């Protein structure tokens, strides 16, 4: 069983597990399936907008597919969530990614 299959199996018992959803999206990126990764990150952040770590990866995915405005918007949303969570490291990482695009 490959990693994606294992994560999907675990998600069958806990479909709202943000960590597993994030891991699944990263696995999709690894195999080059940007569309499934995008869908997974968007779904995750719709269900759990406080899962700050996914904003950076979703923003980078948007950058890679040429959606820079969506990337900037994603970084900004992530910065707001990071600020609310008092997560300065993530806030700074998102701010730097955003500034690189502007």
C-alpha positions in Angstrom: 0.0 0.0 0.0 1.5 3.4 -1.0 1.4 6.5 1.2 -1.7 8.0 -0.5 -3.6 4.8 0.0 -2.6 4.7 3.7 -3.6 8.3 4.3 -7.0 7.8 2.5 -7.6 4.7 4.6 -6.9 6.7 7.8 -9.2 9.5 6.5 -12.0 7.0 6.2 -12.1 6.7 9.9 -11.6 10.4 10.6 -12.4 12.5 7.5 -11.9 15.8 9.2 -8.4 15.2 10.4 -6.6 18.3 9.3 -3.1 16.8 9.6 -4.1 13.9 7.4 -5.7 16.2 4.9 -2.6 18.3 4.7 -0.4 15.2 4.4 -2.6 13.9 1.5 -2.3 17.2 -0.3 1.5 17.1 0.0 1.5 13.6 -1.3 -0.5 14.7 -4.3 2.1 17.5 -4.9 4.9 14.9 -4.8 3.3 12.8 -7.6 2.6 15.9 -9.6 -1.2 16.0 -9.3 -1.7 19.7 -8.7 -5.4 19.5 -9.2 -6.0 17.0 -6.4 -3.6 18.8 -4.2 -5.4 22.1 -4.8 -8.8 20.5 -4.1 -7.5 18.9 -0.9 -5.9 22.2 0.4 -9.0 24.2 -0.4 -11.3 21.7 1.3 -9.0 21.6 4.3 -8.9 25.4 4.7 -12.7 25.7 4.2 -13.3 23.2 7.0 -10.4 24.5 9.3 -9.2 28.0 8.4 -7.0 27.9 11.5 -4.8 25.2 10.0 -2.1 27.8 9.3 0.5 25.5 7.8 -1.5 24.8 4.7 -1.7 28.4 3.5 2.0 28.5 2.6 1.8 25.3 0.6 -1.5 26.3 -1.1 0.0 29.7 -2.0 3.1 28.0 -3.5 0.8 25.7 -5.5 -1.1 28.7 -6.9 2.2 30.3 -7.8 3.3 27.2 -9.6 0.2 27.0 -11.7 0.4 30.8 -12.5 -2.4 32.0 -10.2 -0.4 34.7 -8.5 -3.4 36.8 -7.4 -4.9 33.7 -5.7 -1.5 33.0 -4.1 -1.3 36.5 -2.7 -4.8 36.3 -1.4 -4.0 32.9 0.2 -0.9 34.3 1.9 -2.9 37.2 3.2 -5.6 34.9 4.7 -2.9 32.8 6.2 -1.2 35.9 7.7 -4.4 36.9 9.3 -4.9 33.4 10.8 -1.3 33.2 11.9 -1.6 36.6 13.6 -4.8 35.5 15.4 -3.0 32.3 16.5 0.1 34.4 17.6 2.2 32.2 15.3 4.9 34.7 14.4 7.0 32.2 12.5 4.2 31.3 10.1 3.2 34.9 9.8 6.7 35.9 8.8 7.0 33.0 6.3 3.7 33.9 4.7 4.7 37.6 4.6 8.0 36.8 2.9 6.3 34.6 0.3 3.7 37.3 -0.4 6.4 40.0 -0.8 8.3 37.9 -3.3 5.3 38.0 -5.6 4.5 41.7 -5.3 
